Amino acid sequence: MPTSLTVTHLVRRFGPVGGMENYVWKLAHQCVAYGVRVRVICEVVDDSVDAAIEIVHVRPASPRPRWRAMREFQQRVEAVLATDRASFGIVHSHERCLSHQVTTFHGPPMGHLHAAPWYRRWSTRVRQWLAMEAEELLADHVQVVCPVSGKIQSALEHLYPSLRDRCVQVAWPGVDAPQALRNDRQHRLVFVGKEWKRKGLDRAIALIEALSVSDPRYTLTVIGVNPSEVPRAWLNVSNVIWAGWMQTVPYGDFDVLVHPARQEPFGMVVLEARAAGLACVISDAVGAAECPLTAVSVIPGDAPVETWVRAVEALITEPIHPERSRGWDRVAKQYLEEIYPQVNHVTGIDTDL
């Protein structure tokens, strides 16, 4: 539906190239489909953009150190916004910025470093990270904070108690349309994720070793991990296939996603896997466990490997239907109908979408 609303997204890379970036990409394009005027301030565009989206480029920051790159992006965005603040409408940040009314918080907060040893707290990197995180959440302009899971919301409100005086609303990601039902079940497990320590690859390796003792048909394909970075002993586990990095995960080649993370703010791979017809066995540290999905077993992170084995064995022979908790159209509607209207002095939103 047409609307006079203007929304400006702040993101360094605009394109479907990562969890946060894909969220911005999908949300921006869906809002355009609803008639919203969308502008994006970014350093790089990584794909073909709808012609209706206005791109405002800023000079790319130095890649290292990362905190400096984020600070440079923040400063260049401020300079752009200062040229004609009113024309940018609602400023919706996905980075550590300043002059935004809405921010979507995609990752684990760093505020716990306030309790780190003094020598860590006083490093330039840590001080800058903590300062920018507080600015993103608590700057004067900020009116709505949108963590992408309830786990992140709880962590933020614990670390920044003053957030309870602001509007904090969870805004889960969406997922693309489900694929066709798959009928073949071949005992193929998959682990996806570059940050393998945080995502619990050691638990996945222990699981496949235990499963293959009783049934050698089981295999585990590891996607996104450089084999040269893992313990050498893992490379000798016969039922593990090291696939390396892939731009697109071929979910249709597998039966069960294993995601035994120690810390995972959301976990888009869970939604993607379910939309492709995979069952999922995940830890209770995964934010996506909050989503109303079937064929997902949620296991306590400290459970013995036998618990994980039973969960996989219970799912591997069941007919699993593809499903999604919500599409990107629902994500856009949440912002247009529930979140953006909470920004002061916003008019022109047609909620009959």
Buried (B, 14 or more C-beta within 10 A) or exposed (E): EEBEBBBBBBBBBBBBBBBBBBBBBBBBBBBBBBBBBBBBBBBBBBEEBEEBBEEBBBEBBEEEEEBBBBBBBBEBBEEBBEEEEEEBBBBBBBBBBBBBBBBBBBEBBBBEBEEBEEEEEEEEEBBBBBEBBBBBBBBEBBBBBBBBBEBBBEBBBEBBEEBEEBBBBBBBBBBBEBEEEBEEBEBBBBBBBEEBEBBBBBBBBBBBBBBBEEEEEBBBBBBBBEEEEBEEEBEEBEBBBBBEEEEEBEBEBBBBBBBBBBBBBBBBBBBBBBBBBBBBBBBEBBBBBBBEBEBBBBBEBEBEBEBBBBBBBEBBEEEBEBBBBBBBBBBBBBBBBBBBBBBEEBEEBBEEB
